[in-house]
């Protein structure tokens, strides 16, 4: 039986239940830790806020969540473990590194002056997947990689190559970040070209575009698509995300889609002005899909079983590594 690592220990894909595949307890952009004038919420406030969010999800029947924060974006696995313990909720964390434009790249780029960093990155990812993260004993359950407003940069190619190595060495799946729903096909081609089976990959933020030909290309090549930014109207209106999702389900690709919001519950520092953030959080929160998007999918003709599969069957099959 396939095991999957949560921040509080191993479980099975069957035991996960309804799973949101991309939400964040905490994000901290590199540099936020030096803004001591605006530190963001205290540790206690962070725990309380995250517990509250998870209780709201549990009330809707959601029992698990992936927080794919890469190691260089404020990832706090001890916060995750404390919240998971308090709520008796399955939380999966990630190893991996963020896109070049917004990650903590200085260290790796300096190191690249002396040769390839792929093996060192791969060793770090593997250790986080097998031994645990930085002495905590908390193991990552997935690998996160990312690209920005262009196809893979040389730095990102190193990260992706290391991710492929770590995935093949450990059997861990991979989830990605794309901007504007672009270059996911390039990500898929790169990873499968380095030996990762397509069905072990979620191309994240695919709902950043309504381009059904792009979605279909990735789906036909055998990966999962993350429709995982519901409520982020700032980047792409939900009307577009819903219509594109309904088209894919009606086109027979419903088994290959996972859903989420990419909501962020706590920030290091203060990257978004408080008023703007409060306004955004009215719909950009982890209850939005079940309370507001599912009814719109029903109105668009999507059946109840197909909607439920997005949360239950598809994450289970992805983590179990079952062929599509
Ligand atoms: Zn995210």
Boltz pocket constraint, residues with backbone or C-beta under 6 A from the ligand:
constraints:
  - pocket:
      binder: B
      contacts: [[A, 22], [A, 24], [A, 68], [A, 262]]
      max_distance: 6.0
